[in-house]
Amino acid sequence: MRTLLTMTLLLALASQPGGAADHLKVVATTADLGAIAATVGGDDAEVTSVARPTEDPHFVDAKPSFIRLLNQADVLIEGGAALEAGWLPPLLDSARNPRIAVGAPGRIVASEAVDLKDVPSRLDRSLGDVHPYGNPHYLLDPVNGRLVAGAIARGLCAVDGAHCDTYTANAARFTAALDAKLPEWQQALAAARGQKIVSYHKNFDYLAERFGLEVVGNLEPKPGIPPSPTHLAELVPRMQTAKVRAILIEPYRERQTPDFVATKTGAQIVVLPIMPEGRDYIAFIDQDVRALAKALAPS
């Protein structure tokens, strides 16, 4: 009788997400989602991120080890808005994990929690690598970080109701900490409001809008299309007329084009990470805000 009871208990434990003696296994497609998920999940979730923080999230090397990772996941958090369209679907096809299939409780699509910018009115390949659902780089706006934390908490609760109160409380603490920092960030960039900037790709539109900066152009002539001499010949005089002071680029970008444009316009190149190196999303936003405020400080 005791043996039967023990076996029944073990089977029940094994059927729980991640196993009762284990953490909830959460896979985030990008490091920014992973940082927020780790904060919300706390001690009850084991969070792994796929895309490295210094990697272009559009073009992730789909390693075979990712298939095993996804196969064992209880929860998958994806950015959505077609950010991972080039590499995630084949990994999921090979992983064959119904827990994180489309529509399953373990599938969290973070973009569904935010209002996306740049939703195209028409889809045309001549417009470049346009995302059909809108700009997926929304987590550079810290207000969207708050919304995504809430969505992650709800998603974890759907899979692991036993720890729902903890996930909800963790998300609330994260939101409170972020809300406390927002006025500080607004003040840090107050003197830069109205400043005109240029970026390499459309990664910084949400950040610029949140803090009152104006993006007057991109080094890419169209999203995902490499800079061309024709485009730069038009962009450089426009930057000079607008008195653009900063060119924002990500750490993984080539430097030849930004350096050339900087020498022609006098604009400063500002390298801003688009994902945190560690698990602290708020510190990551703080780092970007401080770097931007320094670059745009009155001369």
Secondary structure, DSSP 8 states (H G I E B T S, - for coil): -HHHHHHHHHHHHHHSTT-TTS-EEEEESSHHHHHHHHHHHGGGEEEEESS-TTS-TTS----HHHHHHHHT-SEEEE--TTTTTTTHHHHHHHH--GGGSTTSTTEEEGGGGS--S---SS--GGG-S--TT----GGGSHHHHHHHHHHHHHHHHHH-GGGHHHHHHHHHHHHHHHHHHHHHHHHHTGGGTT-EEEESSTTSHHHHHHTT-EEEEESSSSTT----HHHHHHHHHHHHHHT--EEEE-TTS-SHHHHHHHHHH--EEEE--SS-SSS-HHHHHHHHHHHHHHHTS--
